[in-house]
Amino acid sequence: MELNKAFPLPRFFHSCDYDSKTKLFYIFGGFNYEKENLYLCDLNIIKINKNSKSSQFSIENENIKLDIPKRCKHSSFIYNNYLYIFGGEGLQELLNLKGKLRLIFSY
């Protein structure tokens, strides 16, 4: 196995979608307790390349920082070549500001 870029940070309460047209995985947001209880706002686009002549494969990861509220426990889906992200919880929840995020973001 060959890694071309670093794997995404460990996380939970994230979303992961697979686009069958582009054969890419999209991992967005979530929560990482290893980095001081960190809400995440990154989009990892992952491509897995398999060598047709052997069992070898490589993983490419592109990490994109997005300018939207950090969130976890959200929903996402791919439709017409767009990734839609809806809802979730973010830092506002910790500040008792009704941190439910109701906006929809598309990438």
BATORPA-617988 format. One record per atom (N, C-alpha, C, O): residue in three letters; x, y, z. Coordinates in steps of 0.2 Angstrom, whole numbers, plus 5000, padded with zeros to 4 digits. Example, Ala and Ser with C-alpha at 12.3 -4.5 7.8 and 13.67 -1.06 7.14 Angstrom:
# BATORPA-617988
ALA506649725039ALA506249785039ALA506649845039ALA507149835042SER506449895035SER506849955036SER506450005039SER506750065040
This chain:
# BATORPA-617988
MET500449945000MET500050005000MET500450065000MET500950075004GLU500350114996GLU500750174995GLU500250234997GLU499650234995LEU500550285001LEU500150335003LEU500450405000LEU501050415001ASN500050434996ASN500250494993ASN500250554997ASN500650604996LYS499750565001LYS499650615006LYS499450585013LYS499250535013ALA499450625018ALA499250605025ALA498550585025ALA498150615021PHE498350535029PHE497750515030PHE497350575034PHE497650615037PRO496650575034PRO496350625038PRO496450615045PRO496650555047LEU496350665049LEU496350655057LEU495850605059LEU495350595056PRO496050565064PRO495450525067PRO494850565069PRO494950615071ARG494250535068ARG493650575070ARG493050525071ARG493150465069PHE492550555074PHE491950525074PHE491350575073PHE491550635073PHE490750555072PHE490150595071PHE490350635065PHE490150695064HIS490650605060HIS490750635053HIS490350615048HIS489950565049SER490350635042SER490050605036SER490550575031SER491050605030CYS490350525028CYS490750495022CYS490250475017CYS489850435018ASP490450505011ASP489950495005ASP490450464999ASP491050484999TYR490150424995TYR490550394989TYR490150414983TYR489550404982ASP490550444978ASP490250464972ASP490450414967ASP491050404965SER489950374965SER490050314960SER490250344953SER490550304949LYS490150404951LYS490350434945LYS491050454945LYS491450434940THR491350484950THR492050504950THR492450454954THR493050454954LYS492150404957LYS492450354961LYS492850384967LYS493450364968LEU492650434970LEU492950464975LEU492550464982LEU491950464982PHE492850464987PHE492550464994PHE492650534997PHE493150564996TYR492150565000TYR492150625003TYR492050625011TYR491450595013ILE492550635015ILE492450635022ILE492450705024ILE492950745023PHE491950725028PHE491850795030PHE491750795038PHE491350755041GLY492050845041GLY491950865048GLY492050815053GLY492350765052GLY491650815058GLY491650775064GLY491950805070GLY492050865071PHE492250755074PHE492450775081PHE493050735082PHE493050675081ASN493650765084ASN494250735086ASN494450755093ASN494650805095TYR494350705098TYR494550715105TYR495250715106TYR495450735112GLU495750695102GLU496450695103GLU496750765103GLU497250775106LYS496450805099LYS496650875099LYS496250925103LYS495950975100GLU496150915109GLU495850955114GLU495150965112GLU494851025111ASN494750915111ASN494050915109ASN493950955103ASN493551005104LEU494150945097LEU494150985092LEU493650965087LEU493550915084TYR493151015085TYR492651005080TYR493051015073TYR493551065073LEU492950985068LEU493250985062LEU492851015057LEU492251005056CYS493251055052CYS492851085046CYS493351075040CYS493451115036ASP493551005039ASP493950995033ASP493550945029ASP493150905031LEU493750945023LEU493450905018LEU494050865015LEU494450895012ASN494050795016ASN494550755013ASN494250715007ASN493750685008ILE494550725001ILE494350694995ILE494850634994ILE495450644993ILE494550574994ILE495050514994ILE494950474988ILE494350454986LYS495450454985LYS495450414979LYS495850354980LYS496450354982ILE495550294979ILE495950234980ILE496050204973ILE495650194969ASN496750194971ASN496950164965ASN497150094966ASN497650084970LYS496850054962LYS497149984962LYS497449964956LYS497249974951ASN498049934957ASN498449904951ASN498049844949ASN497949794952SER497849844942SER497549784939SER497949724939SER497649674938LYS498549724939LYS498949674938LYS499249634945LYS499549584945SER499049674950SER499249644957SER498749664962SER498249694961SER498849644968SER498449664974SER498649734977SER498349754982GLN499149764974GLN499349824977GLN498849884975GLN498549884970PHE498849934980PHE498449994979PHE498750054982PHE499150044986SER498550114980SER498750174983SER498150214985SER497650214982ILE498350254990ILE497750304992ILE498050374991ILE498550394994GLU497650414988GLU497750484987GLU497250524992GLU496650504991ASN497450574995ASN497050615000ASN497150684999ASN497750704999GLU496650724997GLU496650794996GLU496250825002GLU495650815003ASN496650865006ASN496250895012ASN496150975010ASN496551005009ILE495450985011ILE495251055009ILE494951085016ILE494551055019LYS495151145018LYS494851185023LYS494351225021LYS494451265016LEU493751215024LEU493151255021LEU492951315026LEU493151305032ASP492651365023ASP492451425027ASP491751415029ASP491351465027ILE491551365033ILE490851365035ILE490951345042ILE491551325045PRO490451345046PRO490451325054PRO490751255054PRO490451205051LYS491151245059LYS491451175061LYS490851135064LYS490351165067ARG490751075062ARG490151035064ARG490350955065ARG490850935062CYS489850925068CYS489850855069CYS489150835069CYS488650875070LYS488950775069LYS488350745069LYS487850775064LYS487250785065HIS488150785058HIS487750815052HIS487550765047HIS487750705048SER487250785042SER487050735036SER487350765030SER487450825030SER487550715025SER487750745019SER487550695014SER487450635015PHE487550715007PHE487450675002PHE487650704995PHE487850764995ILE487750664990ILE487950694984ILE487450684979ILE487050634978TYR487350744975TYR486750744970TYR486950794965TYR487150854966ASN486950774959ASN487150814953ASN487850844954ASN487950904952ASN488350804956ASN489050824956ASN489150874962ASN489650904962TYR488650884966TYR488750924972TYR488750884979TYR488350834979LEU489150904983LEU489150874990LEU488750924994LEU488950984995TYR488150904997TYR487750945001TYR487850925009TYR487850865010ILE487950975013ILE488050955020ILE487450995024ILE487351055023PHE487150965028PHE486550995032PHE486550975039PHE486750925041GLY486451025043GLY486351015050GLY486951005054GLY487451025052GLY486850975060GLY487450955064GLY487450995070GLY487051045072GLU487950985074GLU488151025080GLU488851055079GLU489251025076GLY488951115082GLY489551145082GLY489751175089GLY489451165094LEU490251225089LEU490451255095LEU489951295098LEU489951305104GLN489451325094GLN488951355097GLN488551315103GLN488351345108GLU488551245102GLU488251205107GLU488551205113GLU488251205118LEU489251215113LEU489651215119LEU489551285123LEU489551285129LEU489351335119LEU489251405122LEU488451415124LEU488251475125ASN488051365124ASN487351365125ASN487051415121ASN486551455123LEU487151415114LEU486851465110LEU486451425105LEU486351445099LYS486151365107LYS485751325102LYS486151315096LYS485951335091GLY486651275097GLY487151255092GLY486951215086GLY487351185083LYS486251205085LYS486051165080LYS486151205073LYS485951265073LEU486551175068LEU486651215062LEU486151195057LEU486151135055ARG485751235055ARG485251225050ARG485351235043ARG484951225039LEU485951265042LEU486051285035LEU486251235030LEU486551185033ILE486151235024ILE486451185019ILE487051215016ILE487051275013PHE487551175015PHE488151195011PHE488251155006PHE488151095007SER488451175000SER488651134994SER489351144992SER489551204992TYR489651094990TYR490351104987TYR490351074981TYR490951074977
